[in-house]
Amino acid sequence: MTFRDYISYLFNIKKLKKIKLLVSDIDGVMTDGRLIFDDNGVESKFFHTQDGMGIVMALKSGIKIAVISGSSSNAIKARFDKFSRHGFEDLILGKEEKMPVILTLIEKYGLKKEEVSYIGDDLIDIKVMKYAGVSFAPKDAVDEAKKAANIIINKRGGYGAVRVVIDMILKAKGIYNEVIKQF
């Protein structure tokens, strides 16, 4: 965690303690945003294993994880299918308008907006970023998304940014050390 990340963390610690649901975009947050197609038009994506471990850590701690993307691909489905055995159930694909999805998730889990956190990197994420209790953007997010974020993560999308967010939340809640003992 850089000094800047630490200051943002301290400033937002009360908000982070309240988080019960972490929602994330995929392209540009969990991936580096590049789209790779083979000769048959099949899409591939690169996901960082640290983000995957962070998702498992969050789920084991009782924090719900939801993923919303404007795109849809077999690569995304394959990646998130692996988390279902840990209690992951909210993979919402093909939704460019994310606000109605957030409101549905809040209702589904009986939450307040202050208990929801969002990670986004681009224009279609900004409404939700402004609405969520606390929002994050990777350091390579577009300027408008960085302005909307409460905390800018000192990692690029696809390079462990989600793990940094999850570590921050777990540390703010005082359960980080307890969670890592499970591994």
Secondary structure, DSSP 8 states (H G I E B T S, - for coil): --HHHHHHHHHTHHHHHT--EEEE-STTTTS-S--EE-TT--EE----HHHHHHHHHHHHHT-EEEEEES---HHHHHHHHTTGGGT--EEEES-S--HHHHHHHHHHHT--GGGEEEE--SGGGHHHHHHSSEEEEETTS-HHHHHH-SEEESS-TTTTHHHHHHHHHHHHTT-HHHHHTT-
